[in-house]
Amino acid sequence: MSCYPALNQFNRPPIVVTDNDVLCGRGVNIAAHAGNERFRTLVTTRADANYCEGYSATEKKAVAEEIIHHIASLDPPGRFLKREGRGQVSRGLNGPWEELSRKEALKKTCQALRDCNRNDRETYANGVVAPDDVKAVADEIATGAATEGVSLKDLAARSVVESSERTQERLREAMQEAGVPDDQIEEQLKRQRADPTYVIPGFAMTAQGSFAPISNPGYGHQPSIMEMMGPDGVPVQHQVVLPMPGQMPGLYSQYPHPAMDMPPIDPAAVAAARAAAGYVHPNDLEKQKAAAAEAVTNAEEDHEATEAAVAAAQEAEETEDTEV
């Protein structure tokens, strides 16, 4: 029986597109999809002439995170989808669809923000009626600007703080659910606050923005747990308990492998099998040719020496006969 997880563990029902989903692709049907129109109108609420040059990379990412968070907070939650597979021969809203990773969704949203704030893309969302939830966001931004003098750049700075707080809270929940001790949680979150690029070991962000354990690295002398990640970035129900680092065997000894788990090779048996099959290794063949050539040379030299000895003996006999 194989120790590898069965393929059907990764099977999942096909994704059904809703009006809240944002679809990747080209064509009228994609552009006119309700989720895509909401996305474009939501992006235009953050249209700022200073976006491209006046915003830091952190602020741009935070604004994109805020837009993604708004899409995901809808009912049902909105997703960023692309057609599954490389061929992408389907047209319109036909699938099959797969969800973008968090990194891909951020890239798409940042690109939309750049396009929206370009001088040659002033008609980015012209003719599109904003839904009620986007109108509420636009009204909130306008009210803040009118009453408190809050600019879009100020909102971007706030988004940085709010995005960091959301990330910290989701990481805390994921680590608590995984059973990480509280002192280790605080230590890891402190390092993450000091350096936002710091990646907490054993946890990865899913496409939904939450965090899921990809492995438990043994916090607090707990046994490590390895989990299989499904295609949507969420661990499937398959766990393998691993030994502690001090008892960790080699990588290849964890799973059976034909080349690693077969009996050791017997050199004598291999040599006998080769001889029975008449196989001669190329290196041995060269050695045999060299030995044969040397034997021929030695034989010729011996023959010449023998002939010289015979001739000397005959010459000696003839000399004796002449003297007599």
MARPA-311964 format. One record per residue: residue in three letters; x, y, z of N, C-alpha, C in turn. Coordinates in steps of 0.1 Angstrom, whole numbers, plus 5000, padded with zeros to 4 digits. Each point is the difference from the previous one (the first is absolute). Last residue first. Layout:
% MARPA-311964
   rest     nX     nY     nZ    caX    caY    caZ     cX     cY     cZ
    ALA      X      Y      Z      X      Y      Z      X      Y      Z
...
***
This chain:
% MARPA-311964
   rest     nX     nY     nZ    caX    caY    caZ     cX     cY     cZ
    VAL   5889   4711   4635   5004   4986   5000   5005   4997   4986
    GLU   4984   5043   5006   5012   4998   5008   5004   4986   4999
    THR   4959   5011   4981   5011   5005   4992   5013   4998   5007
    ASP   4960   4989   5023   5003   4990   4989   5012   5005   4991
    GLU   4984   5028   5035   5007   4989   5005   5003   4990   4989
    THR   4975   5038   4989   5014   5003   5003   5007   4989   5006
    GLU   4954   4994   4991   5008   5001   4987   5015   5004   5003
    GLU   4970   5000   5036   5002   4986   4995   5009   5000   4988
    ALA   4985   5041   5017   5010   4995   5009   5003   4986   4995
    GLU   4966   5022   4979   5012   5006   4996   5012   4994   5009
    GLN   4955   4988   5009   5005   4994   4987   5014   5005   4996
    ALA   4979   5019   5039   5004   4986   5002   5006   4993   4987
    ALA   4982   5043   4998   5013   5001   5007   5005   4985   5002
    ALA   4957   5006   4981   5010   5004   4991   5014   5000   5006
    VAL   4963   4992   5028   5002   4989   4991   5011   5003   4990
    ALA   4986   5034   5028   5008   4990   5008   5003   4988   4991
    ALA   4974   5035   4982   5014   5004   5002   5008   4990   5007
    GLU   4953   4992   4995   5007   4999   4987   5015   5004   5002
    THR   4973   5006   5037   5002   4986   4998   5008   4998   4987
    ALA   4987   5043   5011   5010   4996   5009   5003   4985   4997
    GLU   4964   5019   4978   5012   5005   4994   5012   4995   5009
    HIS   4958   4989   5015   5002   4993   4988   5014   5004   4994
    ASP   4983   5023   5037   5005   4987   5004   5004   4992   4988
    GLU   4979   5041   4993   5014   5002   5005   5006   4987   5004
    GLU   4956   5000   4986   5009   5003   4988   5014   5002   5005
    ALA   4967   4994   5033   5002   4987   4992   5009   5003   4988
    ASN   4987   5037   5026   5009   4991   5008   5003   4987   4992
    THR   4968   5029   4982   5013   5006   4999   5011   4991   5007
    VAL   4955   4988   5003   5005   4998   4987   5014   5005   4998
    ALA   4977   5008   5040   5004   4986   4999   5006   4997   4986
    GLU   4983   5043   5009   5012   4998   5007   5005   4985   4999
    ALA   4958   5012   4982   5011   5006   4992   5013   4998   5007
    ALA   4963   4985   5024   5002   4992   4988   5011   5005   4991
    ALA   4986   5026   5037   5007   4988   5005   5003   4991   4988
    ALA   4974   5038   4992   5014   5004   5003   5008   4988   5004
    LYS   4954   4994   4993   5007   5002   4987   5015   5004   5002
    GLN   4972   4995   5038   5003   4987   4994   5007   5001   4987
    LYS   4986   5039   5023   5011   4993   5007   5004   4987   4993
    GLU   4963   5024   4984   5012   5006   4997   5012   4994   5006
    LEU   4958   4984   5012   5003   4997   4987   5013   5006   4995
    ASP   4982   5011   5042   5006   4987   5000   5004   4996   4986
    ASN   4976   5040   5004   5013   5001   5006   5008   4987   5000
    PRO   4955   4999   4985   5009   5007   4991   5014   5002   5005
    HIS   4971   4959   5018   4999   5015   5002   5010   5006   4990
    VAL   4975   4953   4992   5013   5005   5004   4999   5016   5001
    TYR   4965   4952   4998   5002   5015   5000   5014   5004   5004
    GLY   4975   4956   4995   5011   5004   4991   5002   5014   4999
    ALA   4971   4973   5029   4993   5007   4989   5011   5004   4989
    ALA   5013   4980   5041   4991   4990   4993   4994   5006   4988
    ALA   5027   5027   5027   5008   4990   4993   4992   4991   4992
    ARG   4979   5032   5028   5006   5006   4988   5008   4990   4992
    ALA   4982   4986   5041   4989   5002   4990   5006   5007   4987
    ALA   5029   4994   5036   4996   4987   4995   4989   5002   4989
    ALA   5013   5038   5024   5011   4996   4992   4997   4986   4993
    VAL   4970   5016   5032   4999   5009   4989   5011   4996   4990
    ALA   4999   4979   5041   4989   4995   4992   4999   5008   4988
    ALA   5032   5013   5031   5004   4987   4994   4989   4995   4991
    PRO   4993   5040   5025   5009   5002   4989   5004   4987   4993
    ASP   4954   5014   5026   5011   4991   5002   5010   5001   4988
    ILE   4962   5037   5023   5006   4993   4988   5011   4991   5004
    PRO   4958   5014   5034   5013   5004   4995   5005   4992   4988
    PRO   4946   5005   5007   5012   4994   5007   5013   5005   4994
    MET   4959   5033   4996   5003   4987   4995   5012   4994   5008
    ASP   4980   5046   5005   4995   4989   5009   5003   4986   4995
    MET   5010   5042   4976   5006   5001   5013   4997   4988   5009
    ALA   4984   5006   4954   5015   5001   4999   5006   5001   5014
    PRO   4952   4998   4995   5006   4988   4995   5015   5001   5000
    HIS   4970   5024   5037   5005   5003   4987   5007   4988   4994
    PRO   4968   5019   5046   5006   4989   4992   5003   5005   4986
    TYR   5000   5035   5041   4990   4994   4991   5007   4988   4992
    GLN   5024   5025   5033   4986   5002   5005   4990   4993   4991
    SER   5048   5003   4993   4996   4988   5009   4986   5002   5005
    TYR   5024   5033   4973   4996   4988   4992   4996   4988   5008
    LEU   5016   5041   5021   4988   5003   4992   4995   4987   4993
    GLY   5027   4993   5045   5003   5006   4987   4987   5001   4993
    PRO   4993   5000   5052   5008   4992   4990   5003   5007   4987
    MET   4991   5019   5052   4996   5000   4986   5009   4991   4991
    GLN   5000   5012   5049   4997   4986   4996   4996   5000   4985
    GLY   5009   5041   5023   5011   4991   5004   4999   4986   4995
    PRO   4965   5032   4992   5012   5002   4992   5011   4992   5004
    MET   4952   4980   5009   5006   5013   5004   5013   5001   4992
    PRO   4962   4970   4977   5008   5000   5012   5006   5014   5003
    LEU   4953   4994   4974   5014   4999   4998   5008   5000   5013
    VAL   4947   4989   4980   5008   5004   5011   5015   4997   4997
    VAL   4957   5011   4967   5011   4990   5002   5008   5005   5012
    GLN   4948   5009   4976   5011   5004   5008   5010   4988   5002
    HIS   4953   5020   4972   5010   4989   4999   5012   5005   5008
    GLN   4956   5022   4982   5000   4992   5012   5009   4989   4999
    VAL   5009   5047   4975   4990   4990   4999   5001   4991   5013
    PRO   5013   5054   4992   5005   4987   5002   4988   4990   5000
    VAL   5002   5045   4970   4995   4996   5014   5004   4986   5002
    GLY   5006   5024   4958   5009   5006   5010   4996   4996   5015
    ASP   4980   4986   4957   4996   5013   5003   5008   5006   5011
    PRO   5008   4955   4983   5002   5010   4989   4995   5014   5004
    GLY   5016   4969   5041   4992   4998   4988   5002   5011   4990
    MET   5035   4979   5038   4993   5012   4995   4991   4996   4988
    MET   5020   4970   5043   5000   5001   4986   4991   5012   4996
    GLU   5030   4993   5047   4987   4999   4994   5001   5002   4985
    MET   5031   4987   5047   5000   5003   4986   4986   4999   4994
    ILE   5024   5007   5052   4989   4994   4992   5002   5005   4986
    SER   5031   4993   5049   4997   5007   4988   4989   4993   4992
    PRO   5006   5000   5055   5004   4992   4988   4996   5008   4987
    GLN   5012   5027   5045   4989   4992   4995   5005   4992   4988
    HIS   5023   5034   5029   5003   4986   5001   4989   4991   4996
    GLY   4999   5049   4995   4998   4995   5014   5002   4985   5001
    TYR   4993   5012   4951   5001   5011   5011   4998   4993   5013
    GLY   5004   4981   4952   5004   4995   5013   5002   5010   5011
    PRO   4984   5007   4953   5014   4997   5001   5005   4996   5014
    ASN   4956   4994   4967   5002   5005   5014   5014   4997   5003
    SER   4975   5010   4951   5007   4990   5009   5001   5007   5013
    ILE   4973   5019   4968   5006   4990   4991   5008   4990   5007
    PRO   4958   5034   5016   5013   4994   5003   5004   4990   4989
    ALA   4970   5046   4993   4998   4986   5003   5014   4994   5003
    PHE   4972   5051   4996   5012   4993   5001   4997   4985   5004
    SER   4971   5040   4970   5002   4995   5014   5014   4992   4999
    GLY   4981   5020   4961   5006   5010   5009   5002   4995   5014
    GLN   4983   4977   4959   4989   5007   5007   5006   5011   5010
    ALA   5027   4968   4975   4994   5009   4991   4990   5009   5006
    THR   5037   4983   5033   4992   4993   4990   4994   5011   4991
    MET   5047   4998   5031   4987   5007   4997   4993   4993   4989
    ALA   5035   4977   5037   4999   5006   4986   4987   5006   4998
    PHE   5037   4976   5040   4987   5006   4997   5000   5007   4986
    GLY   5038   4979   5024   4989   4990   5001   4987   5005   4996
    PRO   5038   5035   5017   5002   4986   4995   4988   4991   5002
    ILE   5001   5054   4990   4999   4991   5012   5001   4986   4995
    VAL   5021   5044   4976   4990   4989   4998   5001   4991   5012
    TYR   5014   5054   4988   5003   4988   5007   4989   4990   4998
    THR   5000   5046   4985   5004   4990   4990   5004   4987   5007
    PRO   4988   5040   5025   4989   4994   4993   5003   4990   4989
    ASP   5024   5016   5046   5004   4998   4986   4988   4994   4993
    ALA   4994   5013   5044   5013   5007   4998   5004   4999   4986
    ARG   4962   4976   5013   4997   5014   5001   5013   5008   4997
    GLN   5004   4954   5003   4993   5003   4988   4996   5015   5000
    ARG   5020   4981   5038   5010   5001   4989   4993   5004   4987
    LYS   4973   4994   5037   5008   5011   5002   5011   5002   4989
    LEU   4972   4962   5001   4992   5012   4995   5009   5013   5002
    GLN   5017   4959   5016   5000   5000   4985   4992   5012   4995
    GLU   5002   4994   5047   5014   5002   4995   5000   5001   4984
    GLU   4959   4989   5023   5004   5014   5002   5014   5003   4994
    ILE   4985   4955   4999   4992   5009   4992   5004   5014   5001
    GLN   5020   4969   5029   5005   4999   4986   4992   5009   4990
    ASP   4985   4996   5044   5012   5008   5000   5007   4999   4986
    ASP   4960   4975   5007   4998   5014   5000   5013   5008   5000
    PRO   4997   4950   4978   5000   5006   5014   4999   5016   4998
    VAL   4979   4967   4963   5013   5006   5003   4999   5007   5013
    GLY   4965   4975   4974   5006   4996   5013   5013   5005   5003
    ALA   4968   5008   4961   5010   4989   4998   5007   4996   5013
    GLU   4968   5035   5000   4993   4988   4995   5010   4989   4998
    GLN   5018   5042   5011   4992   4994   5011   4993   4987   4997
    MET   5022   5024   4966   5010   4994   5009   4993   4994   5012
    ALA   4973   5023   4969   5006   4988   4993   5009   4993   5010
    GLU   4983   5042   5013   4989   4990   5000   5006   4987   4994
    ARG   5029   5037   4999   4997   4996   5014   4990   4988   5000
    LEU   5008   5021   4959   5011   4991   5004   4998   4995   5014
    ARG   4970   5032   4984   4998   4987   4994   5011   4990   5003
    GLU   5003   5044   5017   4989   4993   5006   4997   4986   4994
    GLN   5033   5029   4982   5004   4995   5013   4989   4992   5006
    THR   4991   5021   4959   5009   4989   4998   5005   4994   5014
    ARG   4973   5039   5000   4992   4988   4995   5009   4988   4999
    GLU   5021   5041   5011   4992   4995   5011   4992   4988   4996
    SER   5024   5022   4967   5009   4994   5009   4992   4994   5012
    SER   4976   5026   4969   5004   4987   4994   5010   4992   5009
    GLU   4986   5043   5013   4989   4991   5001   5004   4987   4994
    VAL   5031   5035   4997   4999   4996   5014   4989   4989   5001
    VAL   5006   5019   4958   5012   4993   5003   4999   4994   5015
    SER   4967   5029   4983   4999   4987   4995   5012   4991   5003
    ARG   5000   5046   5009   4992   4993   5010   4998   4985   4996
    ALA   5023   5028   4970   5008   4998   5012   4992   4993   5011
    ALA   4977   5012   4961   5010   4990   4997   5009   4997   5012
    LEU   4970   5036   5003   4993   4987   5001   5009   4988   4997
    ASP   5017   5043   4994   4998   4998   5014   4993   4986   5002
    LYS   5004   5016   4957   5013   4996   5005   5000   4997   5015
    LEU   4962   5017   4979   5001   4986   4996   5014   4995   5005
    SER   4981   5040   5029   5002   4998   4985   5001   4985   4998
    VAL   4975   5032   5038   5008   4988   4998   5001   4997   4985
    GLY   4976   5036   5028   5012   5003   4991   5009   4988   4998
    GLU   4957   5004   5025   5012   4999   5007   5013   5003   4992
    THR   4954   5004   4983   4999   5004   5014   5013   5000   5008
    ALA   4996   4988   4952   4993   5013   5002   5000   5004   5015
    ALA   5019   4958   4986   5008   5011   4994   4993   5013   5003
    GLY   4979   4961   5015   5012   5002   5007   5008   5012   4994
    THR   4961   4987   4978   4997   5006   5013   5012   5003   5008
    ALA   5004   4976   4959   4997   5014   4998   4997   5008   5013
    ILE   5008   4953   5001   5012   5007   4997   4997   5015   4998
    GLU   4963   4973   5008   5009   5000   5012   5013   5008   4997
    ASP   4971   4991   4964   4994   5010   5009   5009   5002   5013
    ALA   5011   4965   4969   5003   5013   4994   4995   5011   5009
    VAL   4990   4956   5013   5014   5003   5001   5004   5014   4995
    ALA   4956   4985   4994   5002   5003   5014   5015   5002   5002
    LYS   4987   4987   4957   4995   5014   5003   5003   5004   5015
    VAL   5008   4956   4987   5011   5008   4995   4996   5015   5002
    ASP   4968   4967   5011   5012   4999   5009   5011   5009   4996
    ASP   4961   4997   4972   4998   5007   5013   5012   5000   5009
    PRO   5010   4995   4948   4990   4994   5009   5000   5008   5013
    ALA   5013   5023   4952   5006   4994   5012   4989   4993   5008
    VAL   5002   5007   4946   4993   5005   5012   5005   4993   5012
    VAL   5023   5013   4951   4997   4989   5009   4993   5006   5012
    GLY   5018   5026   4963   4988   4993   4996   4996   4988   5009
    ASN   5051   5015   5001   4989   5008   4995   4988   4991   4996
    ALA   5046   4991   5021   4987   4994   5004   4988   5009   4995
    TYR   5045   5009   4985   5002   4987   5006   4986   4993   5004
    THR   5017   5043   4976   4987   4994   4998   5000   4985   5006
    GLU   5039   5028   5000   4990   5007   5007   4986   4994   4999
    ARG   5049   4989   4986   4990   4991   5004   4989   5007   5008
    ASP   5042   5020   4985   4994   4994   4987   4989   4990   5003
    ASN   5026   5021   5035   4993   5010   4993   4993   4995   4988
    ARG   5008   4970   5044   5008   5004   4988   4991   5011   4993
    ASN   4987   4973   5039   5006   5013   5003   5009   5005   4989
    CYS   4976   4958   4999   4990   5010   5003   5006   5014   5002
    ASP   5029   4962   4992   4992   5004   4988   4990   5011   5003
    ARG   5024   4982   5037   5009   5008   4991   4992   5004   4987
    LEU   4978   4973   5030   5002   5013   5006   5009   5008   4991
    ALA   4993   4956   4988   4988   5007   4997   5001   5014   5006
    GLN   5035   4970   5008   5000   5004   4986   4988   5008   4997
    CYS   5003   4982   5043   5010   5011   4998   5000   5004   4986
    THR   4973   4963   5009   4994   5012   5005   5010   5012   4999
    LYS   5015   4957   4986   4989   5005   4991   4994   5013   5006
    LYS   5033   4978   5026   5006   5005   4988   4989   5006   4990
    LEU   4986   4979   5040   5006   5013   5003   5006   5006   4987
    ALA   4982   4957   4997   4990   5010   5002   5005   5013   5003
    GLU   5030   4964   4997   4995   5004   4987   4989   5010   5001
    LYS   5018   4983   5040   5010   5008   4993   4995   5004   4986
    ARG   4974   4971   5026   5000   5013   5006   5010   5009   4992
    SER   4981   4961   4971   5007   5001   5013   4999   5014   5005
    LEU   4962   4982   4967   5013   5006   5000   5006   4999   5014
    GLU   4962   4965   4981   5002   5013   5008   5015   5004   4999
    GLU   4970   4972   4962   5008   4998   5012   5003   5013   5006
    TRP   4963   4975   4961   5007   5012   5006   5009   4995   5012
    PRO   4978   4978   4950   5001   5000   5014   5008   5011   5006
    GLY   4964   5011   4972   5012   4996   5008   5007   4990   4992
    ASN   4966   5042   4984   5002   4986   5001   5013   4997   5007
    LEU   4980   5043   4987   5000   4996   5014   5002   4985   5002
    GLY   5016   5023   4954   4990   5004   5009   5002   4997   5014
    ARG   5025   4968   4969   4997   5014   4997   4988   5003   5010
    SER   5043   4960   4995   4986   5004   5003   4998   5015   4997
    VAL   5043   4976   4998   4992   5001   4987   4986   5004   5002
    GLN   5045   4993   5027   4990   5011   5002   4992   5002   4987
    GLY   5042   4973   5013   4994   5002   4987   4990   5012   5000
    ARG   5024   4983   5040   5008   5009   4991   4992   5004   4987
    GLY   4977   4987   5049   5007   4994   4989   5007   5011   4992
    GLU   4957   5014   5027   5009   4989   5004   5007   4995   4987
    ARG   4980   5051   5008   4997   4987   4994   5011   4990   5003
    LYS   4991   5039   5036   5005   4999   4986   4997   4986   4995
    LEU   4985   5037   5044   5000   4987   4993   5007   5002   4986
    PHE   4990   5022   5052   5007   5004   4988   5002   4986   4992
    ARG   4959   5013   5037   5013   4993   4998   5006   5006   4987
    GLY   4959   5011   5041   5005   5001   4987   5014   4994   4999
    PRO   4958   4988   5035   5014   5006   4998   5004   5000   4986
    PRO   4947   5001   5008   5011   4991   5004   5014   5007   4997
    ASP   4986   5029   5016   4992   4988   5002   4993   4996   4987
    LEU   5048   5030   5015   4987   5000   4995   4993   4987   5003
    SER   5047   5013   5009   4990   5001   5011   4986   5001   4995
    ALA   5039   4997   4972   4998   4987   5007   4990   5001   5011
    ILE   5011   5039   4974   4994   4989   4991   4998   4988   5008
    HIS   5023   5034   5022   4986   5004   4998   4993   4989   4991
    HIS   5046   4995   5008   4992   4997   5012   4985   5004   4998
    ILE   5030   5011   4966   4998   4985   5000   4992   4996   5013
    ILE   5013   5045   4996   4990   4997   4990   4997   4985   5000
    GLU   5033   5015   5029   4987   5005   5004   4990   4997   4990
    GLU   5045   4990   4990   4994   4991   5010   4986   5004   5004
    ALA   5024   5029   4971   4995   4987   4993   4994   4990   5010
    VAL   5020   5038   5018   4987   5004   4993   4995   4988   4993
    ALA   5041   4994   5020   4990   5001   5010   4986   5004   4994
    LYS   5040   4999   4973   4995   4987   5004   4989   5000   5010
    LYS   5019   5041   4988   4994   4994   4989   4994   4986   5003
    GLU   5027   5021   5032   4987   5006   5000   4992   4995   4988
    THR   5044   4986   5005   4992   4994   5011   4986   5006   4999
    ALA   5032   5017   4970   4996   4986   4997   4992   4994   5010
    SER   4998   5053   4997   5010   4990   5002   4995   4986   4996
    TYR   4983   5048   4979   4997   4989   5010   5012   4991   5001
    GLY   4997   5038   4969   5000   5005   5014   4998   4989   5010
    GLU   5001   4994   4951   5013   5005   5004   5000   5004   5015
    CYS   4961   4980   4979   5012   4993   4994   5013   5005   5005
    TYR   4958   5020   5015   5001   4986   5003   5014   4994   4995
    ASN   4977   5046   4997   5014   4998   5006   5003   4985   5003
    ALA   4957   5016   4982   5011   5004   4991   5014   4998   5005
    ASP   4955   4971   5013   5008   5011   5005   5011   5004   4990
    ALA   4955   4965   5012   5007   5007   4989   5006   5013   5005
    ARG   4972   4964   5022   5013   5004   5004   5008   5006   4989
    THR   4956   4985   4993   4998   5008   5012   5014   5004   5006
    THR   4996   4971   4962   4999   5015   4997   4998   5008   5012
    VAL   5000   4953   5003   5013   5005   4997   5000   5015   4998
    LEU   4959   4977   5004   5007   5001   5013   5014   5005   4998
    THR   4975   4992   4961   4995   5012   5008   5006   5001   5013
    ARG   5012   4963   4975   5005   5012   4993   4995   5012   5007
    PHE   4984   4958   5016   5015   5001   5002   5005   5013   4994
    ARG   4955   4988   4992   5002   5004   5014   5015   5003   5003
    GLU   4990   4981   4958   4996   5014   5001   5001   5006   5014
    ASN   5009   4954   4994   5010   5008   4994   4997   5015   5000
    GLY   4968   4969   5016   5011   5000   5009   5012   5009   4994
    ALA   4961   4991   4973   4997   5009   5011   5012   5002   5010
    HIS   5007   4991   4947   4996   4992   5012   4999   5009   5012
    ALA   5015   5012   4955   4987   5004   5005   4995   4992   5011
    ALA   5043   4992   4980   4999   5014   5004   4987   5004   5006
    ILE   5005   4957   4981   5008   5001   5013   4999   5014   5005
    ASN   4979   4991   4959   4993   4993   5011   5008   5001   5013
    VAL   5018   5018   4960   4989   5008   5005   4993   4993   5012
    GLY   5053   4991   4990   4987   4998   4993   4989   5008   5007
    ARG   5047   4976   5021   4996   5010   4991   4987   4998   4994
    GLY   5025   4986   5050   4998   4996   4986   4996   5012   4992
    CYS   4995   4984   5054   5011   5004   4992   4997   4996   4986
    LEU   4965   5012   5042   5005   4991   4990   5012   5006   4992
    VAL   4972   5005   5050   5007   5008   4990   5007   4990   4991
    ASP   4953   4995   5033   5014   4996   4996   5006   5009   4990
    ASN   4954   5002   5019   5010   5007   5008   5015   4996   4996
    ASP   4959   4981   4982   5001   5014   4996   5010   5008   5008
    THR   5007   4947   4992   4990   5008   5006   5002   5015   4995
    VAL   5016   4946   4984   5002   5014   5001   4988   5007   5005
    VAL   5019   4950   5010   4989   5006   4994   5002   5015   5001
    ILE   5035   4955   5001   4996   5013   5005   4989   5006   4992
    PRO   5009   4946   5008   5003   5012   4991   4995   5013   5006
    PRO   5014   4959   5033   4990   5003   4990   5003   5012   4992
    ARG   5039   4968   5018   4991   5009   5005   4989   5003   4990
    ASN   5046   4966   5013   4989   5003   4992   4991   5010   5007
    PHE   5039   4979   5019   5002   5013   4994   4988   5004   4991
    GLN   5004   4957   5021   5000   5010   5011   5001   5014   4995
    ASN   5003   4961   4972   4987   5005   5001   4999   5010   5013
    LEU   5040   4976   4987   4998   5012   4992   4986   5006   5003
    ALA   5028   4974   5038   4992   4997   4988   4997   5012   4992
    PRO   5044   4996   5032   4986   5002   5000   4993   4998   4987
    TYR   5044   4971   5016   4997   5014   4994   4985   5002   5001
    CYS   5023   4959   5011   4999   5009   5011   4997   5014   4996
    SER   4986   4950   4978   5008   5012   4998   4998   5009   5013
    MET   4997   4945   4997   4991   5012   5000   5009   5012   5000
***
